Amino acid sequence: MESLLEEAHIKLSSLVSDLLGASARCMLKALAEGETNPAALAALADSKLPATPEQLCDALGVCTDLKPVYQRLLKMALEQLQFLEQQIGKLNQEMASLLNQHQDAVERLVEVPGLGVDSAQQIIAEVGPTAATFPSAKCLSSWVGACPGDDESAGVNYSHRSPKGNRHMRRLLNQTANAAVKAKGSIFEIVYRRSVPRLGHNQTIGAIAHRQCRLIWLILHQGVRYEERGPAVTKRSKQLRTSKMLRQLRSLGYRIEPSNPQPSRAQGQ
C-alpha cells in the first residue's frame, strides 16, 4: 500500500507513523471511495495527530489530479487488508478455543510485565502449558537462544554471541522485553536503567529477554504466579547501600548519628 501511494506521489507516510492507523485508514478509505478534495481528506484525521491540516493538505494535494486507476487499486488493497484482518481474527478465536483448557496458565503469564494475551498464547503453543520438555530454566533459555553463547576452544573464549535457538520465540521475547522495560516501577525497568549505560540498549534487552525466559519457565513449570518486586528491590538496595556507606565511614573514624534521634524514655517523662 505504501508503494502504491508513493507511485501516486501521495506522501502520507511521511506524516503518519502507521498507514494502518485510524486517521490514515479513514483518509485512505475516503480517497478510495472517490473523495479527492485534500481539505476534506485532511479533516478526517484525528485531532491528536501531530501533523497539521496544512501539512496533510500538502501531502494529499496530488489527489485532485489522481487517476481513477489508483483509486481502484487502493480500494482493492484496503479490501484485501480487511480480509486478512478477518482471517487473523478467526485464527485468534480458534487458538483461544484450543487453549481454553489452559486458561489458568495464560492468565498467569499475562501478569508478567510486557506480556499480553497474544504473546502468552504463542508461548504456550511453543513450549507447552507446563514447559515439561525442559527440565530447567537454563534448558529453556538455551533452546530459545536467549542466553550468552560459549564458543570456547582450548581454554580460549572466542565469542559470547547467543545461539540461534527458536527464532519465533527469540523474536517474541525481544518484543516483550522492549515492552517490559517501559512498565513503570517494574523490576525490568530498574534492571534496564541500571544496565543500559554499561551494556547499551541491544545487550540490555537481551539480558531482559533472558530474565523473562527463566521467569516463564518458573511460572509454567512450577505453577507459581508473578510477584512484582521492583519497588521493594529499589528500597532494599538503597538500605543496603546506606548501611555499607555507614560502615565505611565508621571504619575511617567518623562518628555517625541519626538525623532524627528518638527521644529517650527519661526525656519523655
Disulfide bonds with the S-S distance in Angstrom:
none
